[in-house]
Amino acid sequence: MPKLSQQERLKFLNERGVILRLAVTRHNGSPLVTPIWYLYKQDSIYFTPRQRSEWFECLRADSRAALCIDEASLPYRKVLIEGTADLVHDVGHDDAWRDTYREIAERYLPKEGAEEYIRNTINEPRGLYRIALTSANVRSWRMPLEEEKGEGIWHQRYYQDPDINFSE
């Protein structure tokens, strides 16, 4: 499948309403995947767990995380990120990053709805994490566009016949 260009990736990561799926490891080693809101800013992904969320506990114990940001319709753009989540602001410092919290909410709700959401959850302490894409493993792809060749879009390892070469 074609990789997203830098411009395509930037556009996709900034689209309103796209959900991130965060994967972390529980204390017993089992995986935990949680759909969450996020903000792409300064070549980093920002996200905010509530103090009592299970995945916050998981990140405190093991800061490795995998993110899946994708869409359910054509061209099925996907960005996969594996990296270390840095705790930018711990619980109790919510006022220091309230504007970032507002930016996250406004990606998913109209301005008035975002303000109401913030008012309704202001007493729920949160942390703020970020994963810098510059130090993470980032992969992306999409289905071919109408004008692009549709054969051989998968990696060579997915084809049964090792002699198939679609790049010729």
C-alpha positions in Angstrom: 0.0 0.0 0.0 1.2 3.5 -0.6 2.7 5.3 2.4 1.2 8.7 3.3 3.4 11.5 2.1 4.5 14.0 4.8 1.7 16.4 3.6 -0.9 13.7 3.6 0.1 12.5 7.1 0.0 16.1 8.5 -3.4 16.7 7.0 -4.8 13.4 8.3 -3.4 13.8 11.9 -5.0 17.2 12.0 -8.5 16.2 10.8 -11.2 16.8 13.4 -13.0 13.8 14.9 -10.5 11.1 14.1 -10.1 8.8 17.1 -6.8 7.3 18.4 -6.6 3.8 19.7 -4.0 3.6 22.5 -2.5 0.2 23.3 -0.6 -0.3 26.6 0.4 -3.3 28.7 -1.4 -4.1 32.0 0.5 -5.2 35.1 -0.3 -8.9 34.3 1.1 -8.5 30.8 -2.2 -8.5 29.0 -2.9 -5.8 26.4 -5.3 -2.9 26.9 -6.6 -0.9 24.0 -8.6 2.3 24.6 -10.1 4.7 22.0 -9.4 8.3 23.0 -9.2 11.9 21.8 -5.8 13.3 20.9 -4.1 16.4 19.5 -1.3 16.5 16.9 1.0 19.4 17.6 4.7 20.2 17.2 5.3 16.7 15.6 3.9 15.0 18.7 0.7 13.3 19.7 -0.9 14.6 23.0 -3.5 12.8 25.0 -4.9 13.0 28.5 -5.9 10.2 30.9 -8.2 10.9 33.9 -6.4 10.1 37.2 -8.4 6.9 37.8 -8.3 5.4 34.3 -6.7 2.0 34.0 -4.5 3.1 31.1 -3.0 5.9 33.2 -1.9 3.3 35.7 -0.5 1.2 32.9 1.5 4.1 31.4 2.9 5.0 34.8 4.3 1.5 35.2 5.4 1.1 31.6 5.6 4.1 29.3 5.8 2.1 26.1 2.7 2.6 24.0 1.3 1.9 20.5 -1.1 4.2 18.8 -3.4 3.4 15.9 -5.0 6.4 14.1 -7.2 5.3 11.2 -10.4 5.9 9.3 -13.2 3.6 8.4 -13.8 4.9 4.9 -11.8 5.2 1.7 -8.9 5.8 1.3 -8.5 4.0 4.6 -5.6 6.1 5.9 -3.7 4.7 8.8 -0.9 6.0 11.0 0.7 3.5 13.4 3.0 4.8 16.1 5.1 2.9 18.6 7.0 4.9 21.2 7.5 6.1 24.7 4.8 8.2 26.3 6.3 11.1 28.2 4.2 12.5 31.1 4.3 16.2 30.4 2.0 17.3 33.3 1.1 15.0 36.1 -2.2 15.1 38.0 -2.6 18.3 40.0 -1.2 20.6 37.3 -4.3 20.7 35.1 -4.4 24.5 35.1 -0.9 24.7 33.5 -2.2 22.9 30.4 -5.9 23.8 30.3 -5.4 25.4 26.8 -4.1 22.1 25.4 -7.1 20.3 27.0 -9.4 22.9 25.3 -7.6 22.3 21.9 -8.1 18.5 22.3 -11.8 19.0 23.1 -12.3 21.3 20.2 -11.1 18.7 17.8 -14.1 16.6 18.7 -16.8 19.1 19.7 -18.0 22.5 18.5 -16.5 25.3 20.5 -19.5 25.7 22.8 -19.7 22.0 23.4 -16.0 21.8 24.2 -16.3 24.6 26.8 -19.3 22.8 28.3 -17.3 19.5 28.4 -14.4 21.3 30.1 -16.8 22.8 32.7 -18.4 19.4 33.4 -15.1 17.7 33.8 -13.0 20.4 35.5 -13.0 18.5 38.8 -11.6 15.3 37.2 -7.9 15.5 37.6 -5.9 14.4 34.5 -2.4 14.0 33.3 -1.0 15.1 29.9 1.1 12.7 27.9 2.9 13.1 24.6 4.7 10.8 22.2 7.2 12.7 20.0 7.1 11.3 16.5 10.7 12.1 16.0 11.7 9.4 18.5 9.0 6.9 17.7 8.5 4.2 15.1 5.9 5.7 12.7 4.3 3.8 9.8 1.5 5.0 7.6 -0.4 3.9 4.5 -3.6 4.3 2.5 -5.3 2.6 -0.3 -4.2 3.6 -3.8 -6.0 6.7 -5.2 -8.0 6.4 -8.4 -5.1 7.4 -10.6 -2.7 5.0 -8.9 -1.9 1.4 -9.9 -3.9 -0.9 -7.7 -2.0 -4.1 -8.2 0.8 -5.2 -5.8 -0.2 -2.7 -3.1 0.7 -5.0 -0.2 4.2 -5.8 0.9 5.9 -8.6 -1.1 5.8 -10.9 2.0 2.0 -11.1 1.7 2.0 -12.7 -1.7 2.1 -16.5 -2.0 4.2 -16.4 -5.2 7.6 -15.0 -4.2 8.4 -14.3 -7.9 5.6 -11.8 -8.3 7.2 -8.4 -8.8 4.6 -5.6 -9.3 7.2 -2.9 -9.4 8.3 -3.6 -12.9 
